[in-house]
Amino acid sequence: MEPAVIGARLASSVVGPLIKKLFLPEGAGAGLVDKPIRVSCLVSFRGEKRTLSDKDLRKISEELVQRAAHSTGVEELLPSFEKQAVIHAVTDSLRSLGMLEMDDVQAVRLGHLALSQHLRAQNRTATLGLSHDAVTLHAGVLDTACLHILNFFTQRSTFVPRTLLEQSRDIEELTRKIDSLITRSPSPADSPFEERYAHYIATKHGKLSIFGLDLSGAPESWRLDVAYLRLNAAADVLSATPSVVPADHVLAGRNRVLLRGLAGSGKTTLIQWLAVSTAKRSLDDQLLYLYGLVPFVLPLRTLTRSGAPLPAPDGFLAAVDCPIAGSQPHGWIDRVLQAGRGLILIDGIDEIPEDDRNDARRWLRELLSAYPDNRWLVTSRPSAVRERWLNDDDFAELDLAPMKRDDIAEFIQRWHKAAGISDQYAKELLRAVRAQQDLSRLAINPLMCGLICALHQDRRGYLPEGRKEIYDAALSMLLFRRDRERGVYKTGPIHVSEAEHIQLIQKLAYWMIRNGRSEMTRTDAVELLGQALPAMPKVAEQGSPETVYRHLLIRSGLLREPSADSMDFVHRTFQDYLGAKAAVEGLDFDFLIANAHLDQWEDVIRMAVAHARPTERTYLLTGLIRREDTSRQGRDRLHLLAAACLEHATELAPSVRAEVQERAAALIPPRSPDQARALAAIGPVVLELLPGPRELPQRPNAPDPFDTDAQKAKAEAEEAAYRAVADEAYFTVLTATPIATDAAIEVLAKYRNHPDLRVRNELARAWGRYETDLYGQEVVAHLIEDGLYFPVSNLSELRALRSYGGRSRIKITGEVTVDEFVATCPGQRLTHLWVDADMGVTWDWLALFPKLCELTIETLHPRIDLSTLERIRSLLTLRVPEEAVLVGSHLLPESTAVVRGRLDPL
């Protein structure tokens, strides 16, 4: 029999009076106050005003069970001992009313079935071993009792005032939210154009090109919502406590962000994702901060083509060749930005000449001064702008993190699924990537991962080794095999060989590099081809420079036209690679050396070393390390760049290699975050040069106001010495952690016992970049616990921590469910918990951790309901973001202090 049937056959005239005995009678005017009265204070069988004894409580339970059993016919089916057990279980469940921390309004909101389940959950062992009929009888009696309990609450004189008060608070909060949304709503006159503009953004940026995907007969691009792979960004990398956030959440809680990322790391894809998500209003809960905003995608290479000045806001759409720019209502963009509704996405600081970047910063500052209340995202390659470049303008700086092992696996599986290729290819490639360190090191960003997938499929499982070989194979695939694989044998009136294709396209690439451009006009491209064709008569006789240009654009797979009068490469990486090839073939080494200090030339120099012959390579590398016409910082950069080039120097005189390594070794250990980042960019070769940790000197005691000047000076010197050694260790670890190879683990393991919290925090934070068990056993298991939060982003890491005995401080940063955490985390160890993931909205499960004294809730949801923390009596400190809206905080234990502000594990 169902519990609902039991309830239907129990008359209210019988149950109501019995339930009423469980609660104290009301006094005149009682409870008409703002402060809620908990259910535990209303019961009549506990406290100073107790009128019901334990024996009386059992009699009420016995009456309820007997009447339910009789009215449903269960009485004849249950033996007497089971009926007594049910009576005992009902008594225990009703007694749990005396321990409820919620008030009557909250209980009514919960509903009678949920309240019944809650009471039964307080003593799950009461019905163990009973038959199905007995368990059903217990549940039915409790369901019915709870229905009458809630009915009794609603009839109390205090209920209506308390309900109105709670409703008023909810309405006030809802009003604030509605007001916020109203400010993000366009005026009626602007709405039609905004809808049209949103559709344009969603269509223009709603597809993503994946290199090589079209070789298999699949579409040349993916829908963005299918292709987008959520990566991470390292926030506040220069602080003592860097943290990791999903890349598409970088603007949550931050209005201004400078995002750095290597070529092909997904910066532009992220901008597309944010723009399309905002335009389509297809926002998940964690992207609701973008609701009602209007996205403006502003690639700087497009804004500055042909030396054009950076536009004012009313020229944004025209500058990016938006076809509906002429239809925008007069003053529309100004109204959007004045209302703080703009999402300004400025892509590619690195793609404009270095001399123009200060002008770009001034342009940005003018915009910020005029329209400060919008959200701004600026992207750049890491080396293009110095650290804290926009710090004075309140920009947070983040670094787009490399793809982790799980990200690479997911990308490979998605690529093969989209291409319609057998899973066997995907599995073979995954095994190859995991087995070959060189290959796994290359597949750390979407561009290279896509190329590797395409090459693996194109070559039936054979993969070239090294970056240059992969680029060579990719160019061959895109220029020649692309048409063959797609069955295109007649490509029109022009027939150009693969070598001729490369010769022509690399001239375009080198012109763009020499002129500091990432785009060139169609007119310039045609003119440049016209200058080159006389030296290539077989091509020149087939058509005009314009005809050849159209052929290269359509057939090469490398070029595209972002607008009717401009041309660029499908990715900057190919421009740098082909430009370097042209420079080497033109013996332009002095020009390369003279420009090597400019960040735009960094990848060009590396690829030039790869293209060069041994004697040319020697000339180029010695030129880099012996340049003296630059600053000390510039020379350091050149020495590190030369060391990075060794990876591509397949044949080089031993004396030259030794000299390059010697110059780089003089910069090791790194002494700043800039040097750490530059060294990390060199790759695995730098691991051999990194030292182990030095012993920390004695740190002085805290200063005493009665110390003499000499004692103070000595303490300051000791503190400086301590900090210097600690900084050296931190910057060394900061160098090695991005180089996700097994060799890096050997270096990092040397620092696992280091006492400095910054060092230990960086080591713990890097766990997700490496194989879970190997890195966990070699590094994480040995980290000193003092003050350190151990991050867990998945169940494997959580289980690994348990195998190490658990940890007292844990930070949940990824997909771990409440049930998984409760089942896996040792309950007696946990004292500090940091939640930076979606763990639901209720927190009563934390009662299973009796030693938990500090809880940090870092959430993208503005509203945090604290009412379910009432039972966590051990909780002393609750830390929440400054902007969080707290509900139910008055129900927290009196001993719990709520701290608002910037969340920081220190």
URVEN-V862263 format. One record per residue. RES is the residue in three letters. PHI is phi in degrees with one decimal (none if undefined). BURIAL is # if it has 24 or more other ideal C-beta (glycine too) atoms within 12 Angstrom, else .. Layout:
res = <RES RES>
phi = <PHI PHI>
burial = <BURIAL BURIAL>
This chain:
res = <MET GLU PRO ALA VAL ILE GLY ALA ARG LEU ALA SER SER VAL VAL GLY PRO LEU ILE LYS LYS LEU PHE LEU PRO GLU GLY ALA GLY ALA GLY LEU VAL ASP LYS PRO ILE ARG VAL SER CYS LEU VAL SER PHE ARG GLY GLU LYS ARG THR LEU SER ASP LYS ASP LEU ARG LYS ILE SER GLU GLU LEU VAL GLN ARG ALA ALA HIS SER THR GLY VAL GLU GLU LEU LEU PRO SER PHE GLU LYS GLN ALA VAL ILE HIS ALA VAL THR ASP SER LEU ARG SER LEU GLY MET LEU GLU MET ASP ASP VAL GLN ALA VAL ARG LEU GLY HIS LEU ALA LEU SER GLN HIS LEU ARG ALA GLN ASN ARG THR ALA THR LEU GLY LEU SER HIS ASP ALA VAL THR LEU HIS ALA GLY VAL LEU ASP THR ALA CYS LEU HIS ILE LEU ASN PHE PHE THR GLN ARG SER THR PHE VAL PRO ARG THR LEU LEU GLU GLN SER ARG ASP ILE GLU GLU LEU THR ARG LYS ILE ASP SER LEU ILE THR ARG SER PRO SER PRO ALA ASP SER PRO PHE GLU GLU ARG TYR ALA HIS TYR ILE ALA THR LYS HIS GLY LYS LEU SER ILE PHE GLY LEU ASP LEU SER GLY ALA PRO GLU SER TRP ARG LEU ASP VAL ALA TYR LEU ARG LEU ASN ALA ALA ALA ASP VAL LEU SER ALA THR PRO SER VAL VAL PRO ALA ASP HIS VAL LEU ALA GLY ARG ASN ARG VAL LEU LEU ARG GLY LEU ALA GLY SER GLY LYS THR THR LEU ILE GLN TRP LEU ALA VAL SER THR ALA LYS ARG SER LEU ASP ASP GLN LEU LEU TYR LEU TYR GLY LEU VAL PRO PHE VAL LEU PRO LEU ARG THR LEU THR ARG SER GLY ALA PRO LEU PRO ALA PRO ASP GLY PHE LEU ALA ALA VAL ASP CYS PRO ILE ALA GLY SER GLN PRO HIS GLY TRP ILE ASP ARG VAL LEU GLN ALA GLY ARG GLY LEU ILE LEU ILE ASP GLY ILE ASP GLU ILE PRO GLU ASP ASP ARG ASN ASP ALA ARG ARG TRP LEU ARG GLU LEU LEU SER ALA TYR PRO ASP ASN ARG TRP LEU VAL THR SER ARG PRO SER ALA VAL ARG GLU ARG TRP LEU ASN ASP ASP ASP PHE ALA GLU LEU ASP LEU ALA PRO MET LYS ARG ASP ASP ILE ALA GLU PHE ILE GLN ARG TRP HIS LYS ALA ALA GLY ILE SER ASP GLN TYR ALA LYS GLU LEU LEU ARG ALA VAL ARG ALA GLN GLN ASP LEU SER ARG LEU ALA ILE ASN PRO LEU MET CYS GLY LEU ILE CYS ALA LEU HIS GLN ASP ARG ARG GLY TYR LEU PRO GLU GLY ARG LYS GLU ILE TYR ASP ALA ALA LEU SER MET LEU LEU PHE ARG ARG ASP ARG GLU ARG GLY VAL TYR LYS THR GLY PRO ILE HIS VAL SER GLU ALA GLU HIS ILE GLN LEU ILE GLN LYS LEU ALA TYR TRP MET ILE ARG ASN GLY ARG SER GLU MET THR ARG THR ASP ALA VAL GLU LEU LEU GLY GLN ALA LEU PRO ALA MET PRO LYS VAL ALA GLU GLN GLY SER PRO GLU THR VAL TYR ARG HIS LEU LEU ILE ARG SER GLY LEU LEU ARG GLU PRO SER ALA ASP SER MET ASP PHE VAL HIS ARG THR PHE GLN ASP TYR LEU GLY ALA LYS ALA ALA VAL GLU GLY LEU ASP PHE ASP PHE LEU ILE ALA ASN ALA HIS LEU ASP GLN TRP GLU ASP VAL ILE ARG MET ALA VAL ALA HIS ALA ARG PRO THR GLU ARG THR TYR LEU LEU THR GLY LEU ILE ARG ARG GLU ASP THR SER ARG GLN GLY ARG ASP ARG LEU HIS LEU LEU ALA ALA ALA CYS LEU GLU HIS ALA THR GLU LEU ALA PRO SER VAL ARG ALA GLU VAL GLN GLU ARG ALA ALA ALA LEU ILE PRO PRO ARG SER PRO ASP GLN ALA ARG ALA LEU ALA ALA ILE GLY PRO VAL VAL LEU GLU LEU LEU PRO GLY PRO ARG GLU LEU PRO GLN ARG PRO ASN ALA PRO ASP PRO PHE ASP THR ASP ALA GLN LYS ALA LYS ALA GLU ALA GLU GLU ALA ALA TYR ARG ALA VAL ALA ASP GLU ALA TYR PHE THR VAL LEU THR ALA THR PRO ILE ALA THR ASP ALA ALA ILE GLU VAL LEU ALA LYS TYR ARG ASN HIS PRO ASP LEU ARG VAL ARG ASN GLU LEU ALA ARG ALA TRP GLY ARG TYR GLU THR ASP LEU TYR GLY GLN GLU VAL VAL ALA HIS LEU ILE GLU ASP GLY LEU TYR PHE PRO VAL SER ASN LEU SER GLU LEU ARG ALA LEU ARG SER TYR GLY GLY ARG SER ARG ILE LYS ILE THR GLY GLU VAL THR VAL ASP GLU PHE VAL ALA THR CYS PRO GLY GLN ARG LEU THR HIS LEU TRP VAL ASP ALA ASP MET GLY VAL THR TRP ASP TRP LEU ALA LEU PHE PRO LYS LEU CYS GLU LEU THR ILE GLU THR LEU HIS PRO ARG ILE ASP LEU SER THR LEU GLU ARG ILE ARG SER LEU LEU THR LEU ARG VAL PRO GLU GLU ALA VAL LEU VAL GLY SER HIS LEU LEU PRO GLU SER THR ALA VAL VAL ARG GLY ARG LEU ASP PRO LEU>
phi = <none -78.7 -54.9 -63.3 -67.3 -59.6 -62.0 -67.3 -98.3 -98.2 -69.0 -61.9 -64.6 -89.5 -72.0 -52.7 -61.9 -65.8 -65.6 -59.7 -66.4 -73.0 -125.0 -69.0 -71.0 -77.7 -93.3 -63.3 69.4 -65.4 78.8 -81.8 -132.8 -69.5 -69.3 -70.9 -108.7 -75.0 -58.5 -61.3 -88.6 -96.8 -71.8 -100.4 -113.3 -155.5 86.3 -69.4 -94.9 -61.7 -122.4 -123.2 -85.0 -60.9 -66.1 -65.3 -62.9 -66.7 -64.0 -63.4 -63.1 -63.0 -62.5 -62.6 -69.2 -62.8 -66.5 -66.2 -65.2 -69.1 -72.7 -107.6 83.3 -72.5 -55.8 -76.3 -90.5 -98.5 -67.1 -61.9 -67.7 -71.7 -63.8 -65.1 -65.7 -66.6 -59.9 -62.6 -67.2 -64.4 -60.4 -63.4 -66.7 -67.4 -64.3 -64.0 -57.9 -73.2 -115.1 -69.6 -92.5 -81.3 -94.2 -66.1 -64.6 -65.1 -63.9 -64.3 -62.2 -65.4 93.7 -69.4 -70.2 -67.4 -64.4 -62.6 -61.0 -63.0 -66.6 -66.4 -69.9 -68.8 -146.1 -67.9 -79.0 -63.0 -108.9 -62.7 86.1 -83.3 -72.1 -61.9 -64.1 -68.1 -63.4 -65.3 -62.4 -60.2 -64.7 -64.4 -63.5 -66.2 -58.3 -67.0 -60.6 -66.9 -61.1 -74.5 -62.1 -68.3 -62.6 -63.7 -60.4 -66.6 -90.5 -72.2 -66.1 -80.6 -66.8 -62.7 -59.6 -65.7 -63.0 -62.0 -63.1 -63.8 -63.2 -61.9 -65.5 -64.0 -66.0 -63.1 -67.0 -62.8 -62.7 -60.2 -66.8 -65.1 -59.4 -64.5 -69.6 -61.6 -65.0 -95.9 -95.9 -71.7 -68.3 -54.7 -69.3 -90.9 -56.8 -60.0 -69.0 -62.7 -64.7 -66.2 -66.6 -61.6 -64.0 -62.9 -61.9 -63.9 -76.6 -65.1 -104.3 -85.1 -127.1 -131.0 -77.0 -118.8 -59.1 88.0 -63.8 -73.9 -67.8 -93.5 91.7 -77.5 -57.3 -73.9 -145.2 -98.1 -64.8 -59.6 -68.2 -90.8 -81.8 -63.6 -115.7 -73.4 -103.2 -113.0 -128.6 -86.3 -96.3 52.6 -62.7 -89.8 -79.9 -71.1 -134.1 -64.7 -130.9 -118.3 -130.5 -58.5 -60.3 -82.2 -111.1 -63.9 -95.4 -78.2 82.9 -132.6 -91.5 -138.8 -137.8 -104.0 -107.6 -100.9 -165.9 -68.6 -58.1 80.6 -82.1 108.4 -63.8 -67.4 -61.8 -61.4 -61.8 -59.0 -62.4 -64.2 -65.3 -68.5 -60.1 -68.5 -65.8 -83.7 55.8 -93.9 -105.4 -77.6 -56.5 -86.4 -113.5 -63.9 -63.9 -89.6 -61.3 82.4 -83.2 -115.4 -82.9 -125.5 -92.4 -124.4 -70.7 -64.5 -62.9 -78.0 -64.2 -107.7 -59.2 60.2 74.2 -66.0 -69.4 -65.8 -81.4 -75.9 -53.0 -69.2 -105.7 -56.2 -67.0 -65.4 -66.5 -102.9 60.5 -71.8 -67.6 -102.5 -57.6 -70.2 -94.1 -66.1 -59.6 -59.1 77.2 -62.5 -62.4 -60.0 -65.6 -60.9 -73.5 -63.1 -81.9 72.2 -99.9 -88.6 -115.1 -97.2 -112.5 -100.7 -105.7 89.5 -57.6 -71.5 -93.7 -117.7 -56.1 -57.8 -66.8 -92.3 -72.6 -66.5 -64.4 -64.5 -66.5 -63.1 -60.7 -63.8 -64.4 -62.2 -64.5 -64.1 -65.2 -80.9 -135.6 -75.2 -94.8 -98.7 -107.1 -128.1 -127.7 -118.4 -115.3 -163.8 -68.1 -58.1 -86.1 -73.8 -132.7 -70.6 -58.5 60.5 -60.4 -115.1 -62.7 -66.7 -102.9 66.0 -89.4 -80.6 -108.9 -130.7 -116.4 -69.2 -79.5 -62.8 -65.4 -85.0 -55.3 -66.4 -63.2 -61.8 -63.0 -65.2 -61.7 -61.0 -66.0 -64.4 -58.6 -69.0 -66.9 -65.2 -81.8 68.9 -102.2 -53.9 -60.1 -60.8 -63.0 -62.6 -65.4 -62.5 -67.4 -60.1 -63.6 -65.9 -63.6 -75.2 -85.3 -105.0 -61.8 -61.0 -70.0 -65.4 -71.7 -77.4 -87.2 -97.5 -140.0 -58.7 -61.3 -67.5 -64.4 -65.1 -62.5 -63.9 -59.5 -64.7 -66.7 -62.2 -71.9 -63.6 -102.8 53.6 99.6 -90.8 -125.1 -68.9 -107.3 89.0 -64.3 -62.2 -63.9 -67.5 -65.1 -57.4 -65.9 -65.1 -64.8 -60.5 -65.3 -73.8 -86.6 -124.3 -68.4 -54.4 -68.0 -62.8 -66.1 -90.6 76.2 -98.6 -104.1 -104.8 -102.1 103.6 -71.8 -99.3 -123.9 -121.0 -71.7 -60.6 -63.5 -67.5 -54.2 -63.0 -59.0 -72.3 -70.0 -69.2 -68.0 -64.2 -62.5 -70.2 -60.1 -65.9 -67.2 -61.3 -98.6 63.6 -120.1 -109.7 -137.0 -140.0 -72.9 -59.4 -61.2 -64.9 -63.8 -64.5 -63.6 -65.1 -65.3 -61.4 -72.6 -87.1 -63.8 -55.4 -83.3 -130.0 -59.4 -63.5 -83.2 -61.2 -74.7 -89.6 171.9 -74.9 -54.0 -63.7 -65.1 -63.0 -58.7 -61.4 -62.8 -61.3 -64.4 -81.6 -96.6 -73.7 76.4 -110.2 -108.9 -151.8 -115.5 -66.1 -147.2 -65.7 -124.7 -143.6 -139.9 -149.5 -88.4 -62.1 -152.8 -58.3 -57.3 -68.8 -61.6 -64.8 -63.6 -73.7 -62.5 -63.8 -63.2 -64.6 -64.1 -67.5 -64.9 -88.8 53.1 -92.1 -69.7 -62.7 -67.0 -62.4 -62.7 -66.5 -107.5 -64.6 -76.0 -85.2 -62.8 -64.7 -97.0 -59.2 -69.8 -63.2 -61.8 -59.9 -70.2 -63.5 -61.5 -67.1 -76.1 -70.8 -81.9 -53.1 -68.4 -66.9 -64.2 -61.3 -61.1 -69.3 -70.7 -66.0 -63.6 -66.7 -81.3 -109.8 -68.6 -120.7 -91.8 -143.1 -71.7 -59.4 -63.5 -64.9 -65.9 -58.1 -62.2 -64.4 -65.4 -69.3 -63.0 -60.7 -64.9 -63.5 -71.4 -59.6 -57.5 -99.4 -89.8 -65.0 -134.6 -155.7 -57.5 -55.4 -65.9 -69.7 -59.7 -64.4 -65.9 -62.7 -65.5 -64.7 -64.2 -68.3 -63.3 -67.1 -99.3 -117.9 -73.6 -65.3 -118.8 -160.7 -61.1 -59.7 -66.8 -62.3 -65.0 -64.6 -66.6 -61.3 -65.5 -64.8 99.2 -55.8 -60.5 -73.8 -61.1 -69.1 -97.1 -74.5 -85.1 -83.7 -72.4 -87.0 -69.6 -70.8 -70.9 -63.9 -86.1 -69.2 -70.6 -59.3 -61.8 -108.0 -59.9 -95.8 -64.8 -76.8 -59.8 -64.8 -65.7 -65.1 -63.2 -64.9 -64.3 -64.5 -65.8 -65.5 -65.6 -63.7 -64.5 -63.0 -64.7 -62.5 -70.1 -65.2 -62.4 -58.6 -65.1 -63.4 -68.6 -66.6 -63.8 -62.0 -73.3 -82.1 -60.7 -71.8 -89.5 -79.6 -127.6 -63.1 -63.3 -66.4 -61.7 -61.4 -69.3 -67.3 -62.3 -66.6 -102.6 -67.9 -100.3 -70.0 -78.6 -67.4 -64.5 -62.1 -63.6 -65.1 -65.1 -66.3 -64.5 -67.8 -66.2 -81.9 -53.1 -64.6 -83.0 -121.0 -64.1 -55.2 -70.2 -63.3 -66.4 -61.8 -71.3 -82.0 -122.5 -60.8 -62.3 -102.5 -66.7 -64.8 -75.1 -49.0 74.5 -100.0 -86.5 -92.4 -78.3 -129.1 -108.7 -159.2 -65.8 -62.3 -67.0 -64.2 -66.2 -62.5 -59.4 -63.0 -66.6 -88.8 99.6 80.2 -138.8 -79.2 -120.4 -132.6 -118.5 -86.2 -118.7 -144.6 -81.3 -124.4 -81.5 -59.4 -60.9 -65.0 -66.3 -62.9 -74.5 -106.3 -80.6 -58.5 -65.0 -87.0 -92.9 -70.8 -119.7 -131.2 -128.3 -118.5 -107.7 -122.1 -161.0 -81.8 -114.9 85.9 -114.1 -109.4 -124.4 -65.4 -63.5 -69.0 -63.4 -76.4 -116.7 -67.2 -104.0 -67.2 -114.4 -139.2 -126.0 -114.5 -111.1 -109.8 -134.3 -87.6 -81.5 -69.8 -107.7 -120.4 -90.6 -98.0 -62.8 -82.6 -94.2 -57.8 -82.5 -86.2 -69.8 -79.4 -71.9 -101.6 -135.3 -118.5 -112.4 -135.6 -63.1 -58.0 -87.0 -67.3 -99.0 -96.4 -120.4 78.2 -67.5 -69.0 -92.1 -66.1 -56.0 -60.2 -80.2 -89.3 -97.1 -98.3 -116.3 -104.5 139.7 -69.3 -78.3 -149.7 -62.6 -77.4>
burial = <# . # . . # # . # # . . . . # . . # # # # # # # . . . . . . # . . . . # # # # # # # # # # # . . . . . # . . . . # . . # # # # # # # # # # . # # . # . . . # . . . # # . # # # # # # # # # # # # # # # # # # # # # # # # # # . # . . # # . # # # . # . . . # # . . # . . # # # # # # # # # # # # # # # # # # # # # . . # . # # . . # # . . # . . # . . . . . . . . . . . . . . # . # . . . # . . # # . # # # . # # # . # # # . # # # # # # # # # . # . # # # . # . . # # # # # # # # # # # # # # # # # # # # # # # # # # # # # # # # # # # # # # # # # # # # # # # # # # # # # # # . # . . # # # # # # # # # # # # # # # # # # # # . . # . # # . # . . # # . # # # # . # # . . # # . . # # . # # # . # . # # # # # # # # # # # # # # . # # . . # # . # # # . # # . . # . . # # # # # # # # # # # # # # . # # . . # . # # # # # # # # # # # # # # # . # # # # # # . # # . # . . . # # . # # # . # # # . . # # # # # # # # # # # # # # # # # # # # # # # . . . # # . # # # # # # # # # # # # # # # # # # . # # . . . . # . . # . # . # . # # # # # # # # # # # # # # # # # # # # # # # . # # # . # # # . # # . . # . . # . . . # . # . . # # # # # # . # # # # # # # # # . . # # # # # # # # # # # # # # # # # # # . . . # # . # # # . # # # # # # # # # # # # # # # # # # . . . # # # # # # # # # # . # . . . . . . . # # # # # # # # # # # # # # # . . # . . . # # . # # # . # # . . # # # # # # # # # # # # # # # # # # # # # . # # . . # . . # . . . . . . . . . . . . . . . . . . . . . . . . . # . . # # # # # # # # # # # # # # # # # # # # # . # # # # # # . # # # # # # # # # # # # # # # # # # # . # # # . # # # # . # # # . # # # # # # # # . # # # . # # # . # . # # # # # # # # # . # . # . . # # . # # # . . # # # # # # # # # . # # . . # # # # # # # . # # # # # # # # # # # # # # # # # # # # # # . # # . # # # # # . . # # # # # # # # # # . . # . # . . . . # . # .>
